[in-house]
Amino acid sequence: MAFAQPFPLAASAQKIQQPTYGPDLAVRLICPDCRDPNPNIVEEFGSGDLVCGGCGLVLGDRIVDTRSEWRTFANDEGDDPSRVGAASDPLMEGMEQLDTVISFRDGGTGVARELQRAASRSQNSRSERNLLTAFRDIGSWCDQFSLPKTISDIAKQLYKRSDEEKLLRGKPLEAVIAACIFIACRQAHVPRTFREICNLTHVSKKTLGQCYKALEQAFNLSPGATAQQTNVSGPTTGPENLLVRYCNHLDLPANMQSICSDIIIAARQHGIAAGRSPVSIAGGAIYFTCLLLGKPKPIREISAVAGVSEGTIKLVYKYYYIDREKLVKEEWIKDGRADMTRLPAEK
């Protein structure tokens, strides 16, 4: 028997083609109740539902709103802006707020470095780069000091104005920023002392004072607070403004803060401890009030919180003790809250 092929069993079997799977683009979403081949499916983004427009059946829930967050009501405003990038900053108006960063990985040829330098020169001028650096430092220092964003914005506005008018040309950048933060704290009624600002920014007190005086004269600000001032509603660092923060650090009750504030006001009206700094007056008044109400605090703790020496606190206490009859109200003694016999004479 002759075969057409010498080895029929060794003949290659036909390859079976495997079916390929892919998305069926002909699938349509229809309502199971209406079964309309051309359904009216409505996407209600307000409630997040997918509803049939014919019968009102809810076909899906929790759908994602793919539209932009902005709406344009006028044709002259251009197209609806896309949600790309951060929010616009009015302080950086007229400057490019988007950066282009070129990678330095070029195989060691050095081309990427030259491109990065060329891009940095073409994007921002030197003044704009300095302004961005100052804004970044102001934001970081305010965060370290636990200051609200309003103070950071005020400080940025002050720095931008001083930079545009060239008020502090030749002064160190850190000193100008420190002075702007100091003024912003006063204007926002969250005062900080020179020493606290100096400890935060590592700027000398002399340089900070020079920058502050220059900005004070240029911006027509009210003069600095002293012990003789009677107007404490302005943006000044008076002893009353420091009491709340100091008493909170010392875990003192709120009623003690009010009594201590009344003592400071009475001492100012009678000219007691005149000429002393607000920090010294606040520390001495807290020490006097604690002894008067029978809740003494170690003078070492008050000195650490207020940032003044123990001798200065004792000196202010001595002035208050001499004229204690003028500072302590009779109603405090009648209520039993205060007792002048608790005040030691040799403190």
DABEL-V171037 format. One record per pair of residues at least 6 apart in sequence whose C-alpha atoms are under 6 Angstrom apart, sorted by the first residue. I is the first residue (numbers start at 1). J is the second residue. D is the distance in whole Angstrom. If there is no record, write none. Layout:
BEGIN
I,J,D
I,J,D
END
This chain:
BEGIN
30,39,6
40,52,6
40,53,5
41,51,6
41,52,5
41,53,6
42,50,6
42,51,5
42,53,6
43,50,5
45,65,6
48,61,6
48,62,5
48,63,5
49,60,6
49,61,4
50,58,6
50,59,5
50,60,5
51,57,6
51,58,4
51,59,6
72,80,6
102,116,6
104,112,5
104,113,6
106,112,6
151,184,5
154,184,6
155,180,5
155,181,5
155,184,5
158,180,6
175,203,6
175,208,6
179,212,5
185,191,5
186,235,5
186,236,6
187,235,5
189,235,6
191,237,5
225,236,5
225,237,5
225,238,6
227,274,6
227,275,6
238,278,6
239,278,5
239,282,5
240,261,6
260,289,6
263,327,5
266,327,6
283,306,6
283,313,6
284,313,5
284,316,5
284,317,5
288,317,6
290,296,5
291,343,6
292,338,5
292,339,6
292,342,6
292,343,6
293,337,6
293,338,5
303,309,6
303,310,6
332,338,5
333,339,6
END
